Amino acid sequence: MTDTSPKFKSHSSQGRVKKKSKPLSKKATRIKTKSSPSSIWRLMTVWFFLVAGMFGLGWRLYQLQIIQFDELHSKARRQQTISLRPYIPRRSIIDRQGNVLASDKLIYSVYAHPKLFKKKPEEVAQTLAPLLKVSPQSLIDKFSKQETGILLVKNLDETEINPFKTLKLEGVDINESYARFYPQNDLSADVLGYVDQERQGQAGLELSQRKLLERDLFNVDTRRNGEGVVLPAFLPKDVFNFDELQLQLTLDLRLQRAARAALKQQLQKFKAKRGAVIVMDAKDGSILSLVAEPSYNPNQYYKSDVSLFKNWTVSDLYEPGSTFKPLNIAIALEEKVITPTTIINDTGAITVDRWPIKNASRKANGRLDIAGVLQTSSNVAMVQIMQRLNRQVYYRRLAELGLGQATEIDLPGEVAGHLKSEEEFTRQAIETATASFGQGFSLTPIKLIQLHAALANGGHLVTPHIVSGLVDDYGQKHWQPDYTSKAIFTPQTTQKVIEMMETVVSDGTGEVAKIDKYRIAGKTGTAQKASPRGGYLANAKITSFVAILPVESPRYVILAVVDEPKGANTFGSTVAAPMVKSVMEALISIQGIPPSQVKPRAGVKERIQQ
């Protein structure tokens, strides 16, 4: 058969037919090998901008890294650095036995944020109401008034906050903070004062000793990231290291408790306006107890009247009355115008500059030795004794006692006593006469006990103080204040006066303060209360009693003052003396004071006359 299929050419190299290309013309060759002017211009423009940009970036880098380096580095540090003031707790305050009187405590507050609630407000209210001791409806009302930041409760301690923590409610927030805590409540509020919500001391030692109580405050500079979060790696290693020293006081909590209980009892019995008890160690002026009533709870200071925040034993003046008579006797003995055996005839009344002066008892006591003058608290006899003394000398002696000066006790708000000018005091005899029985001038209770401490310690005017020093956890002192003293009487004079005061307790107006087997010196006082407008208030008086023990080795001084007791039988012997006896009994037990070697009354007189 004849093959009629189409014939295909082989594409193999052997059978490939090469077709001869047509050569390019000269004009076409020139177009392909030579770029157009517009392309070169574009290339040069791009190159120029690239080079200019590089130079610009280089110049800018030079500006940033070299010229502006210091400025930018400082600015960056300011943006990255944050200054923090870490919380530094105040030093704790302890008594002489190490009992805590004040410390910083972690407290909690609970806030509600209704907009963040995952549950219905009604359900949240039902859950929280039992813990807050409120009705669920009251919480629902609060939730409806505000979307966030609703304070539900504050000042909770660790045990009180635990039930809230276990709830884990969305939208209920617990905040931590620190507050000053006084575990003894009002027991020592008159001394301690309080710290407000801004952590500032506002009364008592919290105010006057703030430099000792506040540890050195400092700022910490650290780094933070772009979101403002502090970077722990940049915190100083010792940022939270501070000393554990505590401020120790001279107060004895046991005696403080006994004194306040006795004071409250007498104030309630006589419906008095106010009162105070002070116990001092005459050896160095340390205060073992200082209580004043009415008082307040420093944990809830905001509930109290602001008038209670001042300690009136250092801030208020009063006329001491007969409790000042022993000091006048000491002055007269020092100036040698009397001796213990001097006899004074008490006629019951005396007139000075046409002013009649009578005894509080309204009766004549007849012939009295100096001890008898104190026993009977004779105003008439005291006038006669001090009339023997030159007025200028008497005034100088009173000034040496510091009647016009403050004691410099470490409590805030102390005022100096008031003593008239020398010209006014010496112009008329009536000034000397009234001063002889403790009127016509004024002082604070703390000043009076300072003066009686001088009788107890041999004649030295010591500085009353409550701060003992800074101690560590082992009781080792790291700092203590330096207190001054000066001599105002001779030891011989003070010992004679103390023994005369002993007869006041053994045989005189202070018998109610007598304690079996202990030799106690004392002096009662019942003074008219001065009126702010001059003169004296008709139905107001201040009763007081001061005691010193033990007589054979005088060391402790106890003063009780009661302002405006009510009733007919309101005298130093009936109002203040029983209170002092109660405090002395506690003091004897606490300090372990051994019984005295009691001697017959005749022996007392013999010792006085020596």
KETI-938844 format. One record per residue (C-alpha): residue in one letter; x, y, z; residue number from 1. Coordinates in steps of 0.5 Angstrom, whole numbers. Each point is the difference from the previous one (the first is absolute). Layout:
# residues N
 rest    px    py    pz  nr
    A     X     Y     Z NUM
...
# end
This chain:
# residues 610
 rest    px    py    pz  nr
    M     0     0     0   1
    T     2     7    -1   2
    D     2     4     6   3
    T    -5     6     0   4
    S     1     3     7   5
    P     3     6     1   6
    K     8     1     0   7
    F     3     3     6   8
    K     7     3     1   9
    S     5    -2     5  10
    H     2     5     5  11
    S     6    -4     2  12
    S     7     4    -1  13
    Q     1    -4    -6  14
    G    -6     2    -4  15
    R    -1     7     3  16
    V     1     5    -6  17
    K     3     7     2  18
    K    -3     6    -2  19
    K     5     6    -1  20
    S    -2     6     4  21
    K     0     7    -3  22
    P     5     4     3  23
    L    -2     7     4  24
    S     1     6    -3  25
    K     5     5     2  26
    K    -6     5     3  27
    A    -3    -6     4  28
    T     7    -1     3  29
    R     1     7     2  30
    I    -7     0     4  31
    K     1    -6     4  32
    T     7     2     2  33
    K    -1     7     2  34
    S    -5     2     6  35
    S    -4     6     0  36
    P     1     6     3  37
    S    -6     0     5  38
    S     2    -7     3  39
    I     7     3     2  40
    W    -4     6     3  41
    R    -4    -5     4  42
    L     6    -4     2  43
    M     4     6     2  44
    T    -6     3     4  45
    V    -1    -7     4  46
    W     7     0     1  47
    F     0     7     3  48
    F    -6    -1     5  49
    L     4    -6     2  50
    V     6     3     2  51
    A    -4     6     2  52
    G    -4    -4     5  53
    M     7    -4     2  54
    F     3     7     2  55
    G    -7     2     3  56
    L     0    -6     5  57
    G     7     1     1  58
    W     0     7     2  59
    R    -7    -2     4  60
    L     4    -5     4  61
    Y     6     4     1  62
    Q    -5     5     3  63
    L    -4    -5     5  64
    Q     7    -4     2  65
    I     5     6     0  66
    I    -3     7     1  67
    Q    -7    -2     3  68
    F     3    -6     4  69
    D     0     3     7  70
    E    -7     3    -1  71
    L    -4    -6    -2  72
    H     4    -5     5  73
    S    -3     5     5  74
    K    -7     0    -3  75
    A     0    -8    -1  76
    R     2    -1     8  77
    R    -5     5     2  78
    Q    -5    -4    -4  79
    Q     2    -7     2  80
    T     2     2     7  81
    I    -6     0     6  82
    S     1     3     7  83
    L    -3    -5     5  84
    R    -1     1     8  85
    P     0    -6     3  86
    Y    -5    -1     6  87
    I     4     0     6  88
    P    -4    -2     6  89
    R     1     5     6  90
    R     4    -3     6  91
    S    -4    -4     5  92
    I    -1     3     7  93
    I     1    -4     6  94
    D     0     1     8  95
    R     5    -1     5  96
    Q    -1    -8     0  97
    G    -1    -1    -8  98
    N    -7     0     0  99
    V    -2     3    -7 100
    L    -4     7     1 101
    A     0     2    -8 102
    S     2    -4    -6 103
    D    -2     1    -8 104
    K    -5    -6    -2 105
    L    -2    -2    -7 106
    I    -8     1    -1 107
    Y    -4    -1    -6 108
    S    -6     4    -3 109
    V    -5    -4    -5 110
    Y    -3     4    -6 111
    A    -5    -2    -5 112
    H     0     2    -7 113
    P    -7    -2    -3 114
    K     2     1    -7 115
    L     5    -6     0 116
    F    -5    -5     4 117
    K    -1    -6    -4 118
    K    -6    -2     4 119
    K    -6     4     1 120
    P     0     6     5 121
    E    -5    -4     4 122
    E     4    -6     1 123
    V     6     4     2 124
    A    -4     4     5 125
    Q    -3    -7     3 126
    T     7    -3     1 127
    L     3     6     3 128
    A    -5     3     5 129
    P     1    -6     5 130
    L     7     2     0 131
    L    -1     8     1 132
    K    -6    -1     4 133
    V    -4     4    -4 134
    S    -7    -1    -4 135
    P     1    -3    -7 136
    Q    -4     6    -2 137
    S     4     5     2 138
    L     6    -3    -4 139
    I    -4     0    -6 140
    D    -2     7     1 141
    K     7     2     0 142
    F     2    -4    -6 143
    S    -5     4    -4 144
    K     3     7     2 145
    Q     7    -1    -2 146
    E     3    -5    -5 147
    T     7    -1     3 148
    G     4     2     6 149
    I    -5    -1     6 150
    L     3    -1     7 151
    L    -4    -5     3 152
    V     4    -1     7 153
    K     7     2     2 154
    N     5    -1     6 155
    L    -1    -8     0 156
    D     6    -4     3 157
    E     3    -7    -3 158
    T    -6    -4     3 159
    E    -5     5    -2 160
    I     2     0    -7 161
    N     0    -8    -1 162
    P    -7    -1    -2 163
    F     0     5    -5 164
    K     6    -3    -3 165
    T    -3    -6    -1 166
    L    -6     2    -4 167
    K     4     2    -6 168
    L    -5     4    -3 169
    E     1     4    -6 170
    G    -1     7     1 171
    V     2     0     7 172
    D     7     3     2 173
    I     4    -1     6 174
    N     5     6     2 175
    E     6    -1     4 176
    S     3     6     5 177
    Y     3     2     6 178
    A    -3     3     6 179
    R     3     2     7 180
    F    -3    -5     5 181
    Y     0     1     8 182
    P    -2    -7     3 183
    Q    -1     3     7 184
    N    -6     5    -3 185
    D     0     6     5 186
    L     4    -3     5 187
    S     6     5    -2 188
    A    -3     5    -5 189
    D     1     6     4 190
    V     8    -2    -1 191
    L     0    -3    -6 192
    G    -5     4    -4 193
    Y    -2    -2    -7 194
    V     2    -1    -8 195
    D    -5     3    -5 196
    Q    -1    -3    -7 197
    E     5     3    -3 198
    R     5    -3     5 199
    Q     2     6     4 200
    G     0     1     7 201
    Q    -5     4     3 202
    A     0     0     8 203
    G     5    -3     5 204
    L     6    -3    -1 205
    E    -2    -2    -7 206
    L     1     8    -2 207
    S     5     2     5 208
    Q     5    -6    -2 209
    R    -2    -1    -7 210
    K     8     1    -2 211
    L     1    -6     4 212
    L    -6    -4    -2 213
    E     1     1    -7 214
    R     5    -4    -3 215
    D     4     4    -5 216
    L    -4     1    -7 217
    F     3    -1    -6 218
    N    -1     0    -8 219
    V     2    -6    -4 220
    D     1     1    -8 221
    T    -1    -6    -4 222
    R    -2    -1    -7 223
    R    -6    -2    -4 224
    N    -2    -3    -6 225
    G    -4     4    -6 226
    E    -6    -2     4 227
    G     2     3     6 228
    V     1    -7     4 229
    V     6     1     5 230
    L     5    -5    -2 231
    P     2    -4     7 232
    A     7    -1    -3 233
    F     2     8     1 234
    L    -2     0     7 235
    P     5     1     5 236
    K     2    -6     4 237
    D    -1     3     7 238
    V    -6     4    -2 239
    F    -5    -3     6 240
    N     6    -1     5 241
    F    -1     5     6 242
    D     1    -1     7 243
    E    -5    -3     5 244
    L     2     5     6 245
    Q    -6     1     4 246
    L    -2     6     5 247
    Q     0    -2     7 248
    L    -4     4     5 249
    T     1     1     8 250
    L    -7    -2     1 251
    D    -2    -6     3 252
    L    -6    -3    -3 253
    R    -2    -4     6 254
    L     0     7     5 255
    Q    -3     4    -6 256
    R    -6    -5     0 257
    A    -1     0     8 258
    A     1     8     0 259
    R    -6     1    -6 260
    A    -4    -5     4 261
    A     0     4     6 262
    L    -1     7    -3 263
    K    -6    -3    -4 264
    Q    -3    -2     7 265
    Q     1     6     3 266
    L    -2     5    -5 267
    Q    -7    -4    -1 268
    K    -1     0     8 269
    F     1     7     0 270
    K    -3     2    -7 271
    A     7     4    -1 272
    K     1     4    -6 273
    R     7    -3    -2 274
    G     6    -3     4 275
    A     7    -3     0 276
    V     5    -4     3 277
    I     8     0    -1 278
    V     5    -4     3 279
    M     7     2    -1 280
    D     7    -3     2 281
    A     3     6     4 282
    K     7    -3    -1 283
    D     0     2    -8 284
    G    -7     3    -1 285
    S    -2    -6    -4 286
    I    -8    -1     0 287
    L    -2    -7     1 288
    S    -8     2    -1 289
    L    -4     6    -2 290
    V    -7    -1    -1 291
    A    -5     6    -1 292
    E    -8    -1    -1 293
    P    -4     1    -4 294
    S     4    -3    -5 295
    Y    -1    -3    -7 296
    N     1    -6    -5 297
    P     6     1    -4 298
    N    -2    -5    -5 299
    Q    -7     4    -1 300
    Y     3     7     1 301
    Y    -5     2    -5 302
    K    -6    -1     5 303
    S     3     4     5 304
    D     0     7     2 305
    V     6     4    -2 306
    S     1     3     7 307
    L     2    -7     3 308
    F     6     0    -5 309
    K     4     4     5 310
    N     3    -2     6 311
    W    -3     5     5 312
    T     6    -2     5 313
    V     5     4    -4 314
    S    -5     5    -4 315
    D    -4     3     6 316
    L     1     4     6 317
    Y    -3     0     7 318
    E     2     3     6 319
    P     3    -6     5 320
    G    -3     2     6 321
    S     3    -4     7 322
    T     4    -5    -4 323
    F     5     6    -1 324
    K     1     1     7 325
    P     5    -5     1 326
    L     4     4    -5 327
    N    -1     6     3 328
    I     2    -3     7 329
    A     7    -2    -4 330
    I     1     7    -2 331
    A    -1     3     7 332
    L     5    -6     3 333
    E     5     2    -5 334
    E     0     7     1 335
    K     0    -1     8 336
    V    -6     4     2 337
    I    -3    -6     3 338
    T     3    -7     3 339
    P    -4    -7     1 340
    T    -2     2     7 341
    T    -2     7    -1 342
    I    -7     2     3 343
    I    -5     3    -4 344
    N    -7     3     3 345
    D    -6    -2    -4 346
    T    -6     5     2 347
    G    -4    -3    -6 348
    A     0     7    -3 349
    I     5     5    -3 350
    T    -1     7    -3 351
    V     5     2    -6 352
    D    -1     7    -4 353
    R    -7     0     3 354
    W    -1    -7    -3 355
    P    -3    -5     5 356
    I     4    -7    -1 357
    K    -3    -6     4 358
    N     1    -8     1 359
    A    -4    -4    -5 360
    S    -2    -4     7 361
    R    -3     7     2 362
    K     3    -1     7 363
    A     7     2     4 364
    N     5    -6     1 365
    G     4     4     5 366
    R     7    -1     1 367
    L     3    -4    -5 368
    D     7    -3    -2 369
    I     2     0    -7 370
    A    -2    -7    -1 371
    G    -7     2     3 372
    V    -1     5    -5 373
    L     1    -5    -5 374
    Q    -5    -5     4 375
    T    -5     5     0 376
    S     1     4    -6 377
    S    -1     6     3 378
    N     0     6    -4 379
    V     1     5     5 380
    A     6    -3     3 381
    M     3     0    -7 382
    V    -1     7    -1 383
    Q     4     2     6 384
    I     5    -5    -2 385
    M     1     3    -7 386
    Q     0     7     3 387
    R     6    -1     4 388
    L     4     0    -7 389
    N     2     6    -4 390
    R    -5     1    -6 391
    Q     5     1    -5 392
    V     4    -7     2 393
    Y    -7    -4     0 394
    Y    -1     2    -7 395
    R     7    -2    -2 396
    R    -1    -6     3 397
    L    -6    -2    -3 398
    A     3     2    -7 399
    E     6    -4     2 400
    L    -6    -6     0 401
    G    -1     2    -7 402
    L    -7     1     1 403
    G     0     5    -6 404
    Q     3    -5    -4 405
    A    -2    -7    -4 406
    T     3    -7     3 407
    E     2    -2    -7 408
    I    -4    -6     0 409
    D     0    -4    -6 410
    L    -7     1    -1 411
    P    -3     5    -5 412
    G    -4     6     2 413
    E     3     2     7 414
    V    -1     7     2 415
    A     5     3     5 416
    G    -3     2     7 417
    H    -2     7     2 418
    L     3     4     5 419
    K    -1     8     1 420
    S     5     5    -2 421
    E     5     1     6 422
    E    -3     7     0 423
    E    -7    -2     1 424
    F     2    -6     5 425
    T     4     5     5 426
    R    -4     6    -1 427
    Q    -6    -3     5 428
    A     1    -5     6 429
    I    -7    -3    -2 430
    E     4    -3    -6 431
    T     5    -4     5 432
    A    -6    -2     4 433
    T    -4    -3    -5 434
    A     7    -3    -3 435
    S     1    -3     7 436
    F    -6    -5    -1 437
    G     1    -1    -7 438
    Q    -5     5    -4 439
    G     2     6    -4 440
    F     4    -4    -5 441
    S    -1    -6    -4 442
    L     3    -6    -3 443
    T    -1    -7    -3 444
    P    -1    -6     3 445
    I     7    -3    -3 446
    K     3     6     3 447
    L    -2    -1     7 448
    I     2    -7     0 449
    Q     7     2    -3 450
    L     0     5     6 451
    H    -2    -6     5 452
    A     5    -4    -3 453
    A     6     5     2 454
    L    -2    -1     7 455
    A     0    -8    -1 456
    N     7     0    -3 457
    G     4     4     4 458
    G    -2     7    -3 459
    H     2    -1    -7 460
    L    -5     3    -6 461
    V     0    -6    -5 462
    T    -4     0    -7 463
    P    -6    -4     0 464
    H     0    -5    -6 465
    I    -3    -6    -3 466
    V     4    -2    -5 467
    S     6    -5     2 468
    G     3    -1    -7 469
    L     1    -4    -6 470
    V     1    -7     1 471
    D     0    -7    -4 472
    D    -4    -6     1 473
    Y     5    -2     5 474
    G    -1     6     4 475
    Q     7     3    -1 476
    K     0     7     0 477
    H     3     4    -7 478
    W    -2     7     2 479
    Q    -3     3     6 480
    P    -1     8     2 481
    D     4     4     4 482
    Y    -4     3     6 483
    T     3     6     4 484
    S    -2     2     8 485
    K     2     5     4 486
    A     1     1     8 487
    I    -6     4     3 488
    F     1    -2     7 489
    T     5    -4     5 490
    P    -1    -7     2 491
    Q    -1     2     7 492
    T    -6     5    -1 493
    T    -3    -5    -5 494
    Q     0    -6     5 495
    K    -3     4     6 496
    V    -6     2    -4 497
    I    -1    -7    -3 498
    E     0    -2     8 499
    M    -5     6     1 500
    M    -4    -3    -5 501
    E     0    -7     3 502
    T    -4     3     6 503
    V    -5     2    -5 504
    V    -2    -7    -2 505
    S     1    -3     7 506
    D    -4     6     4 507
    G    -2     5    -5 508
    T    -5     1    -6 509
    G     3    -5    -4 510
    E    -1    -6     5 511
    V    -5    -4    -5 512
    A     6    -1    -4 513
    K     4    -4     5 514
    I     2    -7    -2 515
    D     2    -5     6 516
    K     8    -1     1 517
    Y     2     6    -5 518
    R     2     7     1 519
    I    -3     5    -4 520
    A     0     7    -1 521
    G    -5     4    -3 522
    K    -4     7     0 523
    T    -7     1    -2 524
    G    -3     6    -4 525
    T    -7     3    -1 526
    A     1     6    -4 527
    Q    -5     5    -3 528
    K    -1     0    -7 529
    A     2     7    -4 530
    S    -5     3    -4 531
    P     3     2    -7 532
    R    -3     7     1 533
    G     4     1     7 534
    G    -2    -2     7 535
    Y    -2    -7     2 536
    L    -6    -4    -2 537
    A    -5    -1     5 538
    N    -2    -7     0 539
    A     6    -3    -4 540
    K     7    -3     3 541
    I     5    -5    -1 542
    T     2    -5     5 543
    S     7    -3     0 544
    F     5    -5     4 545
    V     7    -1    -1 546
    A     4    -6     3 547
    I     7    -2     1 548
    L     3    -7     2 549
    P     3    -3     3 550
    V     2     5     5 551
    E     6    -3     2 552
    S     3     0    -7 553
    P    -5     5    -4 554
    R     0    -2    -7 555
    Y    -7     0    -3 556
    V    -5     6    -1 557
    I    -8    -1    -1 558
    L    -4     6    -2 559
    A    -8    -1     0 560
    V    -4     6    -3 561
    V    -7     1     0 562
    D    -4     6    -4 563
    E    -6     2     3 564
    P    -3    -6     4 565
    K    -7     1     2 566
    G    -3    -1     7 567
    A     1     2     7 568
    N     6    -4     2 569
    T     4     2    -5 570
    F     7     1     2 571
    G     7    -3    -2 572
    S     0    -4     6 573
    T    -7    -3    -2 574
    V     1     0    -8 575
    A     7    -1    -2 576
    A     4    -3     6 577
    P    -4    -7     0 578
    M     2     0    -8 579
    V     7     1     2 580
    K     0    -5     5 581
    S    -3    -5    -5 582
    V     6     1    -5 583
    M     5     0     5 584
    E    -2    -7     2 585
    A     0    -2    -7 586
    L     7     3     0 587
    I     3    -3     6 588
    S    -2    -7    -3 589
    I     2     1    -7 590
    Q     7     3     2 591
    G     1    -4     6 592
    I     1     5     5 593
    P     1    -3     7 594
    P    -3     2     6 595
    S     3     6     4 596
    Q     3    -1     7 597
    V    -6     4     3 598
    K     2     4     6 599
    P    -4     3     6 600
    R    -3     7    -1 601
    A     5     3     5 602
    G     5    -2    -5 603
    V    -2     3    -5 604
    K     0     7     3 605
    E     7    -1     3 606
    R     2    -1    -7 607
    I    -3     6    -3 608
    Q     3     4     6 609
    Q     7    -2    -1 610
# end
